[in-house]
Amino acid sequence: MIFTDQRRLFTSAQVCRACGISRTSLFRLEEIGFLTPYSVNPDTGYRYYDLQNITAVGQFQRMQEIGLSKKEIVDVYLEQTDSEEFLKTQRQKLNMMQRFLDEYEIRHNHDRVRSGAIITLPAVTCYCSDYTAHSVPEAVKHNYLTHEKCVQEGYRLLGSEPVFAVIDNGAVWEDLAVSGVHYTICIPISPDTAPGPDIRIFPETRVFSRIIFGDYSIVPMNIETFRKEMSEKNLTPSGPSRVIMHVGAYAGAHYKPEDYCYEFAVPVSDPTV
């Protein structure tokens, strides 16, 4: 227990030195409601801080380091936020970061073989168009044209989620050139988009997922391998599969086909592997 008469007070210069911050940053913490000096001299306006003020600055730096905004930090530290909603939002961000790191790692390490895993795909609103493709390049063309049309019609793209295609789990890729594969191309857009005939909302979904990279020719083969892996794990699809295009021709002209990256994801009724 700390007694008032034993409390040592520090000047703003001492706090700044101890915490490695500027006076402007220190005073900004007071302005946003995060920090209250232990005392303020009414004549000079000089602020004095105790050790708990200093460690509070450390808490702010800790939460800032993991990516929380100033408002989020204030709300969390002062316990004036909905904890369940906060946790849900942050876990969604963590999930998004993990997906990005998995995609980045597999491309840069050229790790072509990786087992599938159960993950959660976030809810997403999409601009959608249905197609039948008789080759992967044809499907890529449809993807590009739909993306262009989405922009032309004035929708705001959701850059945080990649484009994906929804495909019937029964599609036979060996017969692609003959009968074609029916699918829906989905362009993620702002969640506050008004309903419309081309707008579809996909709820948050638990899926069995596998990431691969390489040019378009590897897609049909890997889809079949992915299906076999699901069967070996006794996983039952509970909805149509998705081919999520993390990196492709639409992502930037500097990407080479051998560096494209895809994620196969299938909703499962029993998410236990």
Secondary structure as UniProt FT lines:
FT   HELIX           4..6
FT   STRAND          10..11
FT   HELIX           12..19
FT   HELIX           23..31
FT   TURN            32..33
FT   STRAND          39..40
FT   TURN            42..44
FT   STRAND          47..49
FT   HELIX           51..65
FT   TURN            66..67
FT   HELIX           70..77
FT   TURN            78..79
FT   HELIX           83..108
FT   TURN            109..110
FT   STRAND          117..121
FT   STRAND          124..133
FT   HELIX           136..152
FT   TURN            153..154
FT   TURN            159..160
FT   STRAND          163..167
FT   TURN            169..170
FT   HELIX           173..175
FT   HELIX           176..179
FT   STRAND          181..189
FT   TURN            191..192
FT   TURN            197..198
FT   STRAND          199..202
FT   STRAND          205..213
FT   TURN            216..217
FT   HELIX           218..232
FT   TURN            233..234
FT   STRAND          241..247
FT   HELIX           249..251
FT   TURN            253..254
FT   HELIX           257..259
FT   STRAND          261..268
//
